[in-house]
Amino acid sequence: MSAARFSIGIDLGTTNSALAYAPLNGDAPPETLPIQQWETPETLVEVPMLSSFLYLPEDALAQELNGEVPRTQGWIVGRLACRRAAELPGRVVRSAKSWLGHHTADLAAPILPWGSEEIGPDQKLSPVRASALILKYLRGVWNNRFADCAFDDQEIIVTVPASFDLAAQKLTLAAAEEASFPSSVRLLEEPQAVFYCWLEQHPDAEPLWAESGAQSVQSRQVLVVDIGGGTSDFSLFEVRPGASDSVPDVRRLAVSEHILLGGDNIDLALAVLLEPRLTGGERGQISGPRWDQLVALCRDLKEKALSGTATADDQFAVVLPGRSSSLIAGVQATNLAREELERLVLDGFFPIRDARARPYRKHAALQEWGLPYAADSAVTHHLADFLRERPHVDAVLFNGGLFHASMLRERVLEQIAAWQDGARPIELANTEPDLAVARGAAHFGKLLQSQSRRITAGAARAVFLQVQTAASDEQKAPALVCVLPRNAGAEQVFDIDLPGLEVRTDRPVRFQAWSSTRHGRCRAGEVLSGDFEAFHRLPPLQTIIRTANGQGGSDRHVPVRLAAKTNALGLLQISCVSTDPSVQQSWPLEFNLRPQEQGNPGSGAQPEALPVKPNATVEARQVAHQRLANTFTKPAPKSERLTANSVLKHLERSFGLARHHWNAVLLRDLWPSLNEHTAGRKLSVEHEETWLTLAGFLLRPGFGFVGDAVRIDELWRLHDAGICFAGKRSKVQEYILWRRVAGGLTPDRQETLLAGELNVVRSGRASPELIRLAGSLERLPRQTKADLVEICIRQALQRINVKQHCAPYLAALGLLLNRTPFHAGPERVVPPEMVARAYAAFQHFDWTEPELLELHVLFLRAARVVDDRSLDVPTSVRNQIATKLERAGVGSARTAGMKAFTPVGRAERSTLYGESLPPGFLFG
């Protein structure tokens, strides 16, 4: 490996990316690297920015474009991809960076292009992979340009929003690793990079002192407002005159929360504004790929109108191609005046507000479909909230392509002046708001290499772990213990001793993590009440406690303390450290970045850090375990009929508690005894029926608790072995068991379950329990679910017409067509056309008939608004369904979710499962 010659700064942007570099020796300033990319299929260009879009070309075009630019596994990166977003949106990945901060989605799963049906699931990209391909492209461009100065040998800095939490930072580094970046790559907050760029041009920060005429002022506060394509990022810095030279002391005081609000939101707002003009006055008529096309057209329109060269009188044409293969048929067109765009942006995104303004925050929905954009689009609301109780702002440094428009910079300065009783901050010049981040990152790398003075910036946010310490406190809000204070320095270690904190060996341990940019005075070990409104939820931290060389034995408790720090690269490191002298080990906790391994992606169900204990005494549980062992080791007495109900009644007497009050920890505690006696099913058909019923009762809903993945693995052996008694009695209970735990089954296992029964389902001879099981398999591929929808519609219609029982088919349809599944992601939701198909099939029946009441639940789920154009049923169809339901006696309060987006409430969530959930099953 050669010695580094350059510092390379990479701005991995939502809309555009850039690379700048500075020689480590000498005084040469950073410069940007021209990036070669396809402009059209025939034209290559070199420009300073790389459009952060990826396009999967058709086979013929792929052959033509092969070999001219860095290879990215068949995807085209850059300006051509950006152009194609308006023509073939289903083949274009955009805003990949924004997904990295969205932890309810599985960011390692291939979900992009979002909602696309034009390419197969095996061709799609994960957000991490898409980001890696952009980084890999930039690496390739460098190596093509500097063959004698390999990229991997240089000092590499990649920027991230200051609002990126610790998990999003780790995902960014994962993308860099996948792009074959060296392990020494560092992250830098984008607002810091912008400020470094400004400081490189003004080493003594002279413009800050110009008004006072001298550096006698003790300090100045500089606000960086960085609004990109995906986020609004605010950081506040304190600048003091240098003590011994002209270089000032700069300290980062605060960063904003993660606000998914930027240029993308303006594009969407423009599309909403233009839609009724294109459709003749009705909203909600443009959906799917054509909506994506309209949004892409609006992005181009916005960039032209706000470029600084347009005048107030300019008119911009918007032409949306039709669905027909004809170039002319179906084309919709309208015009937008620049004045209208200015009004939309100023009034909708930068309104004048009182300093007490706070952003509106909606309660989280069951699923965050697509990207969870900020509920309040007013940037000034978020800025007022950020500046609340913070020092007076003396200067503002703007960044991001949006601020090419002077009217927006003026509006922000005017607004801050109003909040500060007329004291207007000065504007610090940024002549290249599209490139300043990359330039500043390159300058930072140079300062780092030379060990020169840099911005003082510790941990941007305090980190907390959620704890609950006593069984008697089960209904009490959990507490939060601070493990890493805000502004903690790199490599500064914090030890936290929590009385009674123990972990079990050979078992997973998981802590729910939270962060805050506000709790700057909290010390490590300080415990706060669980008022979660002021905190940002992180993915859980977890590990498995395995002892070396058999220390401590198997399945024992080990007392531990916690140790936390941020390393030199800025990454959080937390470990469980044994305090038992006989077990001298520590176990690092890692973020679980795969939500399906936490349980339900997006459900918010999370295990406690220190779980509530079983709500039964140790003695009662020992009796229960022995009862289960006895039940499945010998034949049942002739005087007693063996059923699951009879076993549960015995356990109720042991616990002194009705079964519906047994908490989730108690249920899971009973599972090992049942699992150890799986062979007891062979004793009789009654034993097998009882075992299957108890297994479903103890493990329902199959996820949501530490160790459930292991328990489902144990249960899956039942499928591999098969049932012992092939008659109807065992088979029915097996169907019910798999339905009750379906949420914990991987997609592959769900497909395996259905594959063995699909012919029976198609034949129309399936039992009601099998049909309900098929409906509960929410993680099946879309096409498989679409096939099941057709089968259920056909079978239900046949039964309705001959007055036979059809409720199981309607119940299954309600799950298969559901817009907000209980335990599956949006990539598994069938297209809205399937809902329209179902409504057309059932609309002429009388929905007040008792046998058809299941249609009410079916369409309340199937036509619910989720605020995603690729999933929402067209407005006209939803209105027809709502009218039909209301005429059948369904109240308007229940149909409200079909007319406008409303989050799925806690009470509604439980009904999605179909039966009661165990006490202690927690929703976020």
Secondary structure, 3 states (H helix, E strand, C coil): CCCCCEEEEEECCCCEEEEEEEECCCCCCCEECCEEEEEECCEEEEECEEECCEECCCHHHHHHHCCCCCCCCCCEECHHHHHHCCCCHHHEECCHHHHCCCCCCCCCCCCECCCCCCCCHHHCECHHHHHHHHHHHHHHHHHHHCCCCCHHHCEEEEEECCCCCHHHHHHHHHHHHHCCCCCCCEEEEHHHHHHHHHHHHCCCCHHHHCCCCCCCCCCEEEEEEEECCCCEEEEEEEEECCCCCCCCEEEEEEECCCCCCCHHHHHHHHHHHHHHHHHCCCCCCCCHHHHHHHHHHHHHHHHHHCCCCCCCCCEEEEEECCCCCCCCCCCEEEEEEHHHHHHHHHHHHCCCCCCCCCCCCCCCCCCCCCCCCCCCCCHHHHHHHHHCCCCCCCEEEEECHHHHCHHHHHHHHHHHHHHCCCCCCEEECCCCCCCHHHHHHHHHHHHHHHCCCCCECCCCCEEEEEECCCHHHCCCCCEEEEEECCCCCECCCEEECCCCCEEECCCEEEECEEEECCCCCCCCCCEEECCHHHCEECCCEEEECCCHHHCCCCCCEEEEEEEEEECCCCCEEEEEEECCCCCCCEEEEEECCCHHHHCCCCCCCCCCCCCCCCCCCHHHHHHHHHHHHHHCCCCCCCCCCCCHHHHHHHHHHHHCCCHHHCCHHHHHHHHHHHHHCHHHHHHCHHHHHHHHHHHHHHHCCCCCCCCHHHHHHHHHHHHHHCCCCCCHHHHHHHHHHHHHCHHHCCHHHHHHHHHCCHHHHHHCCCCHHHHHHHHHCCCCCHHHHHHHHHHHHHHHHHHHHCCCCCHHHHHHHHHHCCCCCCCCCHHHCCCHHHHHHHHHHHCCCCCCCHHHCHHHHHHHHHCCCCCCCCCCCCHHHHHHHHHHHHHCCCCHHHHHHHCCCCCCCHHHHHHHHCCCCCCCCCCC
